[in-house]
Amino acid sequence: MRETPVELLERWEAYGAVWRAVSVGDEHAVVDLCTCTGEPMDRLESDDPELIRFLRERAE
């Protein structure tokens, strides 16, 4: 079973890395997956409504 985008971000954090929301729209989100020092390593792009909700809640 594949992990959801939210599970991916939570796992990323659990391993000490960081992520940054680049853009969060009503139907699409872009997130940079970074090293623990903040250097971008990968980019997550998704239209998953759960991810968009998660990112908006974390921004508050």
C-alpha positions as CSV (number, residue, x, y, z in Angstrom):
1,M,0.0,0.0,0.0
2,R,1.3,3.4,-1.0
3,E,1.6,6.2,1.6
4,T,-0.5,9.3,1.3
5,P,1.1,12.7,0.7
6,V,0.4,13.6,4.4
7,E,2.0,10.3,5.6
8,L,5.0,11.2,3.4
9,L,5.4,14.6,5.1
10,E,4.9,13.1,8.6
11,R,7.6,10.4,7.8
12,W,9.9,13.1,6.5
13,E,9.6,15.1,9.7
14,A,10.0,11.9,11.8
15,Y,13.4,11.4,10.3
16,G,14.5,14.9,11.2
17,A,14.1,16.5,7.8
18,V,12.0,19.5,6.9
19,W,9.6,20.5,4.2
20,R,8.3,23.8,2.9
21,A,5.0,24.5,1.2
22,V,5.9,26.3,-2.0
23,S,2.3,26.9,-3.1
24,V,-1.1,25.8,-1.8
25,G,-4.1,26.4,-4.0
26,D,-7.7,25.2,-3.8
27,E,-6.9,22.2,-6.1
28,H,-3.1,21.8,-6.1
29,A,-0.2,21.9,-3.7
30,V,3.6,22.0,-4.2
31,V,5.9,21.1,-1.3
32,D,9.7,21.1,-1.2
33,L,11.2,18.2,0.7
34,C,14.4,19.4,2.3
35,T,17.3,18.0,4.2
36,C,17.6,18.8,8.0
37,T,19.7,21.8,7.0
38,G,17.0,23.1,4.7
39,E,18.5,22.2,1.3
40,P,15.8,21.1,-1.2
41,M,16.1,17.4,-2.2
42,D,12.8,16.6,-3.9
43,R,9.5,18.2,-4.7
44,L,6.0,16.8,-4.0
45,E,3.1,18.0,-6.2
46,S,-0.4,16.8,-5.4
47,D,-4.1,17.5,-5.9
48,D,-4.9,15.5,-2.8
49,P,-7.6,17.4,-0.7
50,E,-6.3,15.9,2.5
51,L,-2.8,17.3,1.8
52,I,-4.2,20.7,1.0
53,R,-6.2,20.7,4.3
54,F,-3.1,19.6,6.2
55,L,-0.9,22.3,4.8
56,R,-3.5,25.0,5.5
57,E,-3.9,23.8,9.1
58,R,-0.1,23.8,9.6
59,A,0.2,27.3,8.3
60,E,-2.2,28.7,10.9
